[in-house]
Structure formats: C-alpha cells, structure tokens
Amino acid sequence: MTGVLAGSALTAATGTASAAEGAGAAAVVPSGPGMELSAASFTQMTVDEASRRVWIAGDRVDPDGSRHGEVAGVLYGGVGPAVARAYGAAPLSGVAVAPDGSKLYAGQSDHIASYAHENGSLSPLAPVPAPADGCGRELVHTGGRLFFTSRPAASPEDCSGAQGSVSVAAASADAPAGVVMYTGTEVHLEGGPGGLLVTAPERWSPTDDPDLGIYRVTDGADGNVLEFLGERRFGEDGTGPGMDFRDADFSADGSVLAVADGVRGTVLLDSQDARFRENPYAPLPQGVAPTAVAFSPDGKWFAQGGAASGDTADLTLAFADPSVERQPLRISFEDEAAGHRVVPRGMEFSGDGQQLFVVTSDEAGTKFWLHTIQTREALTPSRIVDVAHGPAVAGGPFRVTGRLDLDGLEPTEAPKITVLRMNGSEVSDLPPVPVAEDGTFVLEDVLPDRPGHILYILGYAGGEHHQVSEHWLAVETAEAPGAVPRGGR
C-alpha cells in the first residue's frame, strides 16, 4: 500500500451519469484505480470511525511460499502513519475494533490477538482466550462485547462439515470465552446499532435451508448475553432454495436488515422479528452475482456490490430513503489496477456516510484493491451558469446576474448563493443572495473606490440531493468618469 486512502477516489466524471438519467437510463461509470493491498487473501474489514481507519484482515505470502497473517489499517482522515500494520506468525482471519478505536482484535487459530491502538501505533496486549479454530474466524464488536466464531478442523478440507460455535469474549483477559451457541456449519456474524447481532449460516448444499437469527446484546444479568428477536429461513415452506448468504448489514436506525443472497439478490428483513419486507431498491443488473450490501451510518445511503463481467456495473449507490426517486450511481470495476469485482463482505461506509470503502479482487481472487468512493458523486449535479455583470466603475454600484441550474429533484430548502469578494489582500464575505423559483439570482454590490482587479467567488453549498458548485467572476474596475487622477491636483 502506498499513500493515503483518500488518494484512491472515484475519478470518473458524473456528468455522464446525469445525462443518462435525463434520458431515463442509469449510466455506468468506470472506477478509478484502487490501492493495491499487500494481502493475498481477504477475510474481513471494519471501519474505525474514532481513529479514521479502515482495517482489513488477510494473509501475506512470503517469497518462500509460507503464509502469515496481516491486519492493515489504512488512514482516511485521522492521525498517524498512512498504513498501520500488525502481523501474525500464522494465518489469521477476522478483524474487529473497539468503538473508541483503542483496541484492535484479529482471529488466530488458538486465540484472539489483541492490540492497543493509538494514532496508528499498535502494541500487543494479552490474547483473548478462544476455542480452537482451523477454518477461519469472524469477529464483530457490538453491544460493548466481542463475539467470534470457532470451528476446529485438522485441515481446510475438513471445514465443510466441522462443528463450531459462536462465543463472546470474557470480561477479564484470563477468563475463558463463553459459548453462546453451537453451529453445524460456517456462520457469519454482523453487528448493528443498539447491540444488534446477526448469525447467518452458510448452506452446505443447494437444498439446505439455513436459519438466519437476529439478536440483541443484553447486560447478561439473567445469564443470557443475547436476547432472541427473530429467525428466518429463506425457503418458502421448504419448497424453495435456502439462503445463500454473501453479506448483511443493518440500516442506520437498526430497523431493517439487508441480506445479499446468491439466489435472490438483496433481501430485506425486519430486524425486530425477521419477517420479509418489500424491497424498494433498484437491483443489481441482470446476471450480476451479489456479494455485498451496506447502509451508511448517517442513514443517507445504501450500496449493493456484486461480481459482474465486462463493463456491467459491479456496484450501485442509492439513497437509503426509497422515496427519493432517482437512478443510483452505478460503477464498474474492470481494470488491472482496479480489480474486477466486489469481494463478499467487501463494503463499509465511513461513520459520516461521506465515503464508501470497497475491496475488489481480480477474477482469480489472488490480488485485492481498496477503493474509496466519495458519496457526493451520487448526488445530482448543480451549476452556476449565465453569469453576467453590468458596468464596473470603481466606487459605483455593481450588479451581477446568473442562474443556479439544479438537475433532477427540487431542493428541499430554498437555495442561496454565497458571495466572497477578493480585492487584493482584502477578503469580504457578502450577504448570501436568494435564488428565485426559476433559478435566477441578482447580486447587488458597491465596488471598492480604487480601480483594479476584483474577484467574486459565487458558491452553492449543495443540499440534501445536490452537489456543491461555484463560479469565479473576475472583474477589472475602471476609473470613474471625471475622477481626479491620483497624484494630480
């Protein structure tokens, strides 16, 4: 990894997408190049909003063919080195972080490795006891507790039928983990707001119908650390195919659980009782295998990732509020420097919802890239156009007219134009200018009394559905007629 994550942004212009929306179709824009990761595998990722890092767990392959684990934390706006790393002598799987960013956890075969974290500096702590695992763990920190999976197996070939468990880390470092449930197959974990937890088993055959469970973490006063909320089998009374789990994520308010299913695409469930909900979101294109889903914690965005061929979209980014009727931003990953598909469970948002982090892989699944997509790219463009001005005489009144052009939806609030006037080293903030219903605006000002170069910066701060925009207007003011020349008498 070289550089900071902010350097791997979506570079495609969104004007193409906007033009297509006007014609009633959603354009597909190519992704920019991603940041190639050093790992040769991907197991899990998590966003550390407190420290502003994206943590990714996987394995590295040494020149001699041996493998060892690596957790990499890529900075996206915090303090410290661009990339923080922790290594395991043996392969590792899974990563979780404490809500305050002070502790990092990574799964090993006989324990959970833990590290103290401060500004990109990682210091080993006492390991967290855990049952043996030979198939790869998943970790999640939710409700103030650390949960993880375990499946002992003599070799990877034995993992398909291995019995396992879901455990919760003990309150003290020297106490054993508490098993909260036993499992007969691989189980995926997802956490959510308010201490929500999902357990999603993988199906071991096309006819298997795994049972997804939704829980809430409690204080454990009654001896149970999990409160059962609901369960769901995806087969219709045993007549349809079971759940083919790829990923899951809760909405910002915790009311909805989105599941990426290999058979059905995106499925929405009610988080309080696991009943099916109507899915109002535009699906991935036909033939795209779903791999990932993510809601932004600010409640504004919903993303669906997949594995597509050619220039078909691998990612859609839409407003989480389905009442906002506009086509999603669609992005294709099809480049040797960008990967070809979104990996399963390879999407997470920043806490403020302004960035979507995406891990992609090549077709063979041996190389991986990390992308950051600025969610503002999915907003509708705005433009300040038709700017004109009247006579520019030093010390005299000055009038500027223009129009704010907003694509798509009507703004939720009456827009205003901000005005910054620069006269040499003097910078003045002028009162905002209201925009009329037809988009026109008029700026009335009085020019400085000395002739020279004046720069006006007209700006629109954007809104709930529209991007920011600005226009620079350079003006040369003239001497007022009949003015006494400077230095004259």
Backbone torsions as a table, in degrees:
resi	resn	phi	psi	omega
1	MET	NA	131.9	177.1
2	THR	-128.6	136.1	178.0
3	GLY	84.5	-179.8	-177.8
4	VAL	-98.6	152.6	-173.8
5	LEU	-56.4	-33.6	-177.6
6	ALA	-60.1	-14.7	179.5
7	GLY	-79.9	-9.4	-177.8
8	SER	-109.9	56.3	-176.3
9	ALA	-88.9	163.0	174.6
10	LEU	-63.7	123.8	-174.4
11	THR	-104.1	-9.6	-177.9
12	ALA	-70.2	140.5	176.9
13	ALA	-73.0	139.8	-177.6
14	THR	-91.7	-0.6	176.1
15	GLY	-60.0	-35.0	178.2
16	THR	-61.5	-43.3	179.8
17	ALA	-64.2	-39.3	-178.0
18	SER	-66.6	-40.2	179.6
19	ALA	-62.4	-39.9	179.4
20	ALA	-67.1	-34.9	179.0
21	GLU	-62.7	-37.3	179.4
22	GLY	-63.2	-27.8	178.6
23	ALA	-89.4	3.0	176.6
24	GLY	88.2	14.7	179.9
25	ALA	-131.0	156.5	179.3
26	ALA	-98.7	122.8	178.9
27	ALA	-78.6	157.2	174.7
28	VAL	-112.4	123.8	179.7
29	VAL	-107.0	143.2	178.1
30	PRO	-73.9	150.1	177.4
31	SER	-76.5	160.1	169.0
32	GLY	-80.2	171.9	177.6
33	PRO	-64.6	144.3	179.2
34	GLY	-95.7	177.2	174.2
35	MET	-91.6	113.5	-177.8
36	GLU	-69.5	132.6	-179.8
37	LEU	-89.7	153.5	-179.6
38	SER	-80.4	-13.4	-176.3
39	ALA	-75.9	150.4	175.4
40	ALA	-102.5	4.4	175.5
41	SER	-151.1	162.7	178.2
42	PHE	-132.8	130.2	178.6
43	THR	-116.7	-41.0	-175.1
44	GLN	-166.6	155.9	175.1
45	MET	-137.9	156.5	175.7
46	THR	-152.1	151.2	179.2
47	VAL	-103.2	127.7	178.0
48	ASP	-100.6	92.6	-175.4
49	GLU	-68.7	-32.3	-179.0
50	ALA	-63.9	-40.8	-178.5
51	SER	-101.5	-2.7	178.7
52	ARG	59.1	53.9	177.2
53	ARG	-135.2	150.6	171.4
54	VAL	-104.9	117.3	-179.1
55	TRP	-98.8	129.6	-177.8
56	ILE	-128.5	130.9	-179.5
57	ALA	-109.0	138.2	177.1
58	GLY	-170.4	-166.8	179.1
59	ASP	-120.6	148.0	172.3
60	ARG	-106.6	149.6	177.0
61	VAL	-110.3	121.4	179.2
62	ASP	-78.6	162.5	179.0
63	PRO	-54.3	-29.2	-180.0
64	ASP	-84.1	3.7	178.1
65	GLY	92.7	-9.1	179.2
66	SER	-74.9	156.8	-178.6
67	ARG	-119.3	145.4	171.2
68	HIS	-143.8	157.0	-174.8
69	GLY	-80.2	153.8	177.6
70	GLU	-147.6	134.2	168.5
71	VAL	-115.1	124.1	-179.2
72	ALA	-116.6	131.1	177.6
73	GLY	-111.9	109.8	-175.6
74	VAL	-94.2	125.9	-177.3
75	LEU	-72.1	137.7	174.0
76	TYR	-133.1	26.4	176.5
77	GLY	146.6	4.0	-178.7
78	GLY	-95.1	-147.0	-176.6
79	VAL	-122.8	140.7	176.8
80	GLY	120.6	-171.4	-178.8
81	PRO	-64.9	155.6	-178.2
82	ALA	-58.8	-37.9	179.6
83	VAL	-133.1	125.7	173.8
84	ALA	-105.4	140.9	-176.0
85	ARG	-134.2	148.2	169.1
86	ALA	-132.7	140.7	-176.0
87	TYR	-116.8	151.2	172.0
88	GLY	-118.9	139.8	-179.5
89	ALA	-62.9	-28.6	178.3
90	ALA	-115.7	164.6	176.8
91	PRO	-55.4	145.8	178.5
92	LEU	-126.6	166.6	178.4
93	SER	-151.5	142.6	176.6
94	GLY	84.6	147.2	177.7
95	VAL	-150.6	142.5	175.9
96	ALA	-147.3	156.8	-178.8
97	VAL	-136.4	144.5	176.3
98	ALA	-66.8	149.7	-176.1
99	PRO	-56.5	-31.1	179.4
100	ASP	-88.1	4.5	177.2
101	GLY	75.2	5.2	-173.7
102	SER	-82.9	-20.7	-178.7
103	LYS	-132.5	140.8	178.3
104	LEU	-120.5	141.6	-178.5
105	TYR	-126.6	140.9	178.2
106	ALA	-140.5	138.1	-175.9
107	GLY	-80.5	133.3	172.4
108	GLN	-121.9	171.8	-172.9
109	SER	-69.1	-27.1	-176.7
110	ASP	-123.2	5.7	178.3
111	HIS	-169.4	178.6	171.6
112	ILE	-109.6	116.6	177.4
113	ALA	-72.9	141.2	179.1
114	SER	-132.3	148.3	-176.5
115	TYR	-138.2	141.6	168.5
116	ALA	-80.2	135.9	-176.6
117	HIS	-125.3	131.3	174.9
118	GLU	-150.5	116.3	176.6
119	ASN	51.2	40.9	177.4
120	GLY	86.5	-1.1	176.7
121	SER	-97.7	125.3	-177.8
122	LEU	-112.4	129.2	178.5
123	SER	-124.8	127.4	-178.3
124	PRO	-60.9	139.4	173.4
125	LEU	-114.8	175.3	177.2
126	ALA	-59.4	135.9	-179.6
127	PRO	-65.3	152.7	176.9
128	VAL	-89.6	122.7	179.3
129	PRO	-59.7	142.3	-179.4
130	ALA	-156.4	149.7	174.4
131	PRO	-60.8	158.4	-178.5
132	ALA	-61.5	147.1	178.4
133	ASP	-140.8	129.8	177.4
134	GLY	-122.2	7.4	-173.4
135	CYS	-121.9	-6.0	-178.7
136	GLY	105.9	122.2	-177.7
137	ARG	-91.3	161.9	163.9
138	GLU	-123.1	142.7	-177.6
139	LEU	-125.6	147.3	172.5
140	VAL	-151.8	138.0	177.2
141	HIS	-108.2	113.6	-179.0
142	THR	-148.4	147.8	179.6
143	GLY	60.6	26.1	179.9
144	GLY	76.9	10.1	-178.6
145	ARG	-128.8	153.3	177.2
146	LEU	-100.9	120.9	177.4
147	PHE	-112.0	150.1	-179.7
148	PHE	-156.8	159.3	178.8
149	THR	-101.8	158.1	176.7
150	SER	-145.9	138.3	173.5
151	ARG	-146.7	102.8	178.1
152	PRO	-71.5	137.9	177.7
153	ALA	-157.5	144.2	-178.9
154	ALA	-70.8	-29.0	-179.2
155	SER	-154.5	162.0	178.3
156	PRO	-57.7	-28.7	179.5
157	GLU	-65.9	-22.0	-178.6
158	ASP	-88.6	-2.4	-171.7
159	CYS	-72.1	-28.5	-174.2
160	SER	-61.1	-30.8	-179.5
161	GLY	-113.2	14.7	-175.5
162	ALA	-75.4	137.7	172.6
163	GLN	-77.8	144.7	-177.5
164	GLY	-143.9	-167.8	-177.8
165	SER	-154.0	160.9	168.4
166	VAL	-112.8	128.0	-175.4
167	SER	-125.5	162.0	174.1
168	VAL	-120.0	135.8	-179.0
169	ALA	-65.1	143.7	179.5
170	ALA	-71.2	159.9	-179.6
171	ALA	-67.2	-31.5	178.9
172	SER	-111.0	150.1	-172.9
173	ALA	-65.9	-27.1	-175.6
174	ASP	-95.8	4.1	179.6
175	ALA	-95.3	150.9	179.9
176	PRO	-71.8	157.7	175.9
177	ALA	-70.2	152.8	177.8
178	GLY	-101.5	123.6	178.8
179	VAL	-77.4	126.1	-179.7
180	VAL	-100.8	-20.2	174.5
181	MET	-165.7	155.2	175.2
182	TYR	-106.3	150.5	-175.6
183	THR	-132.0	153.9	179.1
184	GLY	-104.7	2.9	-179.9
185	THR	-156.5	-179.4	178.8
186	GLU	-64.2	135.6	-178.5
187	VAL	-123.8	135.6	175.8
188	HIS	-102.0	147.0	-179.1
189	LEU	-118.6	141.2	172.6
190	GLU	-139.9	135.1	176.7
191	GLY	-102.1	164.1	-180.0
192	GLY	-149.0	177.3	-178.4
193	PRO	-63.5	150.0	178.9
194	GLY	70.2	22.1	178.0
195	GLY	77.9	25.5	177.3
196	LEU	-75.2	148.3	179.9
197	LEU	-144.1	134.3	176.0
198	VAL	-114.2	137.1	169.6
199	THR	-116.4	121.9	-175.1
200	ALA	-127.7	103.1	179.2
201	PRO	-72.3	150.2	170.8
202	GLU	-82.9	146.5	177.0
203	ARG	-80.8	140.2	-177.6
204	TRP	-93.8	-7.5	174.9
205	SER	-156.4	159.3	-179.5
206	PRO	-59.2	-22.3	-179.6
207	THR	-93.1	-6.1	179.5
208	ASP	-72.6	147.3	-178.9
209	ASP	-127.0	82.3	-176.1
210	PRO	-62.4	157.4	-173.8
211	ASP	-110.9	104.3	177.9
212	LEU	-76.6	135.9	-179.5
213	GLY	-121.9	143.2	177.8
214	ILE	-119.4	131.7	-175.4
215	TYR	-135.8	164.9	170.9
216	ARG	-126.2	134.8	-179.8
217	VAL	-73.1	133.5	179.8
218	THR	-113.4	-179.3	177.8
219	ASP	-79.1	-5.0	177.0
220	GLY	74.4	12.9	-176.7
221	ALA	-61.7	-30.8	-179.8
222	ASP	-92.4	8.9	-180.0
223	GLY	92.8	-8.3	178.2
224	ASN	-113.6	123.1	-177.8
225	VAL	-84.4	-12.9	-179.8
226	LEU	-121.9	134.1	171.9
227	GLU	-99.9	124.5	-179.4
228	PHE	-75.4	128.1	179.0
229	LEU	-106.7	-37.5	-179.4
230	GLY	176.6	164.2	177.6
231	GLU	-137.4	157.7	-177.5
232	ARG	-148.7	127.3	167.1
233	ARG	-102.2	137.4	-173.6
234	PHE	-83.6	-21.4	176.4
235	GLY	-68.9	137.2	-179.7
236	GLU	-80.6	97.2	179.2
237	ASP	54.3	35.1	178.1
238	GLY	79.2	3.4	-177.1
239	THR	-97.2	-12.3	-179.0
240	GLY	-116.8	171.5	178.3
241	PRO	-67.4	148.7	179.6
242	GLY	-77.5	178.0	179.8
243	MET	-62.7	131.7	173.8
244	ASP	-114.4	82.8	-167.0
245	PHE	-68.5	136.5	172.4
246	ARG	-123.0	-39.7	-176.7
247	ASP	-168.7	163.9	175.5
248	ALA	-153.6	153.5	176.4
249	ASP	-158.6	147.3	178.4
250	PHE	-91.6	149.0	171.8
251	SER	-66.9	167.1	-174.5
252	ALA	-60.6	-34.7	179.3
253	ASP	-90.4	1.5	177.4
254	GLY	77.6	5.4	-175.1
255	SER	-83.3	-23.3	-175.1
256	VAL	-125.1	138.3	172.4
257	LEU	-113.4	122.0	175.5
258	ALA	-97.7	133.5	-179.9
259	VAL	-122.7	126.8	172.3
260	ALA	-86.4	113.4	-176.1
261	ASP	-113.2	132.9	-176.9
262	GLY	-64.7	-20.5	-179.6
263	VAL	-95.8	-43.7	-169.5
264	ARG	-103.7	-9.2	-172.1
265	GLY	84.2	-137.2	-179.8
266	THR	-87.9	126.6	177.7
267	VAL	-116.7	134.3	177.8
268	LEU	-107.0	134.8	178.1
269	LEU	-124.2	151.0	171.4
270	ASP	-77.6	127.7	-174.3
271	SER	-74.2	-13.8	-178.2
272	GLN	-87.5	-24.3	179.8
273	ASP	-143.6	4.8	175.9
274	ALA	65.6	17.7	177.0
275	ARG	-74.5	154.4	177.3
276	PHE	-67.1	142.0	174.6
277	ARG	-119.6	154.1	176.5
278	GLU	-64.9	139.5	-179.3
279	ASN	-101.8	108.4	-177.2
280	PRO	-90.0	-2.2	-173.4
281	TYR	-85.0	144.7	175.1
282	ALA	-61.7	130.6	-176.8
283	PRO	-77.3	169.6	169.0
284	LEU	-62.1	155.4	179.9
285	PRO	-57.7	156.0	179.6
286	GLN	-55.8	133.1	177.1
287	GLY	87.7	-3.4	179.2
288	VAL	-87.4	124.8	-179.9
289	ALA	-76.9	119.7	-179.0
290	PRO	-68.6	140.6	-179.2
291	THR	-131.5	-24.7	-171.6
292	ALA	-155.9	150.7	172.9
293	VAL	-138.8	152.4	178.0
294	ALA	-159.4	132.5	168.4
295	PHE	-98.9	144.9	175.6
296	SER	-81.6	141.7	-178.4
297	PRO	-63.3	-18.6	178.0
298	ASP	-83.7	-1.4	176.6
299	GLY	81.7	8.0	-172.5
300	LYS	-98.3	-29.6	-168.2
301	TRP	-124.7	154.1	172.6
302	PHE	-138.2	128.7	-177.2
303	ALA	-122.1	142.9	174.8
304	GLN	-126.5	129.2	-179.8
305	GLY	-114.8	156.5	-179.3
306	GLY	-159.0	-175.4	178.2
307	ALA	-117.6	109.7	-177.9
308	ALA	-117.8	164.9	175.7
309	SER	-109.3	153.3	179.9
310	GLY	62.4	-144.2	-177.3
311	ASP	-95.0	16.4	174.2
312	THR	-65.9	145.4	-175.2
313	ALA	-65.0	131.4	174.0
314	ASP	-95.8	-8.6	-173.6
315	LEU	-148.7	135.6	170.5
316	THR	-122.9	138.0	179.7
317	LEU	-125.3	117.6	-174.2
318	ALA	-132.9	165.4	173.2
319	PHE	-67.4	136.7	178.5
320	ALA	-67.6	-27.5	176.7
321	ASP	-79.0	108.3	-175.3
322	PRO	-67.4	-12.3	178.2
323	SER	-74.2	-14.6	175.5
324	VAL	-80.0	103.5	-172.2
325	GLU	-91.7	92.3	172.1
326	ARG	-153.7	155.0	-178.0
327	GLN	-65.9	142.7	177.8
328	PRO	-72.9	160.6	169.4
329	LEU	-74.3	129.8	-178.6
330	ARG	-118.1	130.7	-174.2
331	ILE	-126.1	138.0	178.5
332	SER	-111.0	131.1	173.2
333	PHE	-104.1	103.9	-177.6
334	GLU	-151.7	69.0	-175.7
335	ASP	-156.4	148.6	-179.3
336	GLU	-66.8	-18.1	178.2
337	ALA	-107.9	11.9	-178.2
338	ALA	-132.5	-12.7	-173.2
339	GLY	87.0	176.3	-175.2
340	HIS	-122.2	-8.2	-176.7
341	ARG	-163.6	155.6	174.8
342	VAL	-80.3	129.0	-177.7
343	VAL	-75.7	154.1	175.3
344	PRO	-54.8	129.9	-180.0
345	ARG	64.9	30.5	-174.1
346	GLY	-103.1	31.5	178.4
347	MET	-137.9	136.0	174.1
348	GLU	-150.0	146.5	175.6
349	PHE	-96.2	155.0	166.8
350	SER	-69.4	160.0	-175.8
351	GLY	-60.7	-32.2	-179.9
352	ASP	-87.1	0.1	177.8
353	GLY	74.4	4.9	-175.9
354	GLN	-83.7	-13.8	-179.1
355	GLN	-137.5	139.9	174.4
356	LEU	-113.5	123.3	-179.6
357	PHE	-98.7	131.6	-173.9
358	VAL	-132.9	129.1	173.0
359	VAL	-102.0	127.8	177.7
360	THR	-119.1	164.5	178.6
361	SER	-136.9	165.6	170.4
362	ASP	-76.0	175.9	-176.4
363	GLU	-64.0	-30.2	-178.9
364	ALA	-81.8	-13.1	-178.0
365	GLY	71.6	32.1	-179.2
366	THR	-115.5	-12.4	175.9
367	LYS	-127.2	146.5	-173.8
368	PHE	-136.0	147.4	179.2
369	TRP	-131.7	148.3	175.7
370	LEU	-112.4	126.7	178.7
371	HIS	-116.2	149.9	166.9
372	THR	-122.6	128.7	-178.8
373	ILE	-112.4	122.2	177.2
374	GLN	-74.7	118.8	-174.4
375	THR	-65.5	-19.5	177.0
376	ARG	-61.3	-20.2	177.7
377	GLU	-64.5	-19.6	179.4
378	ALA	-89.4	-6.4	176.0
379	LEU	-75.5	158.9	179.2
380	THR	-75.8	135.4	-178.4
381	PRO	-63.5	154.8	171.8
382	SER	-131.8	153.5	-178.8
383	ARG	-144.3	141.8	170.6
384	ILE	-100.8	114.3	-170.2
385	VAL	-129.9	173.6	175.8
386	ASP	54.1	38.2	-179.0
387	VAL	-78.8	128.3	178.7
388	ALA	-144.3	159.9	180.0
389	HIS	-142.3	160.1	178.4
390	GLY	-88.2	-163.3	-179.7
391	PRO	-56.6	140.2	-179.2
392	ALA	-115.9	89.6	-177.6
393	VAL	-111.8	128.6	-178.0
394	ALA	-54.1	131.3	178.7
395	GLY	79.8	-2.9	-176.7
396	GLY	-103.7	171.5	177.0
397	PRO	-67.3	149.2	-176.2
398	PHE	-137.4	133.7	-175.1
399	ARG	-126.4	128.7	178.0
400	VAL	-121.4	133.3	175.2
401	THR	-119.1	156.4	179.0
402	GLY	-173.5	-175.0	-178.9
403	ARG	-143.2	137.2	174.1
404	LEU	-95.0	117.0	-177.2
405	ASP	-102.8	114.6	-178.8
406	LEU	-113.7	123.0	176.4
407	ASP	-77.6	154.1	168.1
408	GLY	72.4	-127.7	-169.7
409	LEU	-70.0	154.9	172.5
410	GLU	-69.1	144.4	178.5
411	PRO	-65.4	148.1	-179.4
412	THR	-77.4	-20.6	176.4
413	GLU	-131.3	149.4	179.1
414	ALA	-59.6	120.8	-176.0
415	PRO	-74.7	155.4	174.7
416	LYS	-133.7	154.7	177.3
417	ILE	-103.0	122.5	174.9
418	THR	-83.6	149.9	-175.1
419	VAL	-132.7	125.3	174.7
420	LEU	-119.8	126.0	179.4
421	ARG	-111.8	127.8	-179.5
422	MET	-117.2	121.3	179.3
423	ASN	-125.2	89.0	-172.2
424	GLY	64.8	-124.3	179.3
425	SER	-86.8	-4.8	-178.6
426	GLU	-88.7	124.4	179.9
427	VAL	-119.7	127.5	-177.2
428	SER	-126.4	132.0	171.9
429	ASP	-89.5	114.7	178.4
430	LEU	-90.9	159.8	-179.7
431	PRO	-59.9	143.8	177.8
432	PRO	-60.1	150.2	-177.4
433	VAL	-107.7	125.7	179.5
434	PRO	-69.5	152.2	178.3
435	VAL	-107.2	129.8	-179.9
436	ALA	-72.8	169.6	-178.0
437	GLU	-61.1	-29.9	178.7
438	ASP	-86.0	6.7	176.7
439	GLY	90.8	-7.5	-177.7
440	THR	-80.6	156.0	176.5
441	PHE	-146.5	157.4	179.2
442	VAL	-133.6	125.3	176.3
443	LEU	-104.1	124.7	175.2
444	GLU	-111.5	127.8	-177.8
445	ASP	-144.8	167.4	171.6
446	VAL	-118.1	122.6	-175.3
447	LEU	-72.2	151.5	173.4
448	PRO	-56.2	150.8	-172.4
449	ASP	-79.8	-1.3	176.1
450	ARG	-106.6	131.7	179.7
451	PRO	-67.8	154.0	178.9
452	GLY	156.6	-157.5	-174.4
453	HIS	-96.3	124.8	178.3
454	ILE	-120.6	138.3	177.4
455	LEU	-122.2	124.4	173.5
456	TYR	-105.7	131.3	174.1
457	ILE	-111.4	109.6	179.5
458	LEU	-94.9	131.0	-174.9
459	GLY	-135.0	148.9	170.3
460	TYR	-120.9	122.6	-172.2
461	ALA	-76.4	-0.1	-178.0
462	GLY	81.4	177.8	-178.7
463	GLY	-151.4	-161.5	-177.3
464	GLU	-60.6	-31.4	-175.2
465	HIS	-124.8	-0.8	-172.6
466	HIS	-124.2	148.1	179.3
467	GLN	-75.5	163.9	173.5
468	VAL	-77.0	157.7	175.4
469	SER	-154.4	161.0	176.9
470	GLU	-152.0	161.5	178.6
471	HIS	-140.1	132.3	179.4
472	TRP	-101.4	128.1	179.7
473	LEU	-120.5	112.9	178.5
474	ALA	-96.3	132.0	-176.3
475	VAL	-131.2	134.1	171.7
476	GLU	-102.9	114.4	-178.5
477	THR	-86.3	144.9	-178.2
478	ALA	-102.5	159.8	175.6
479	GLU	-66.5	139.5	178.1
480	ALA	-66.3	138.6	179.1
481	PRO	-57.2	133.6	178.5
482	GLY	81.7	1.7	179.8
483	ALA	-69.4	146.8	178.3
484	VAL	-75.0	123.0	179.7
485	PRO	-57.1	142.0	178.2
486	ARG	-63.7	137.1	-179.3
487	GLY	88.4	-10.2	179.1
488	GLY	-89.3	178.0	179.3
489	ARG	-131.6	NA	NA
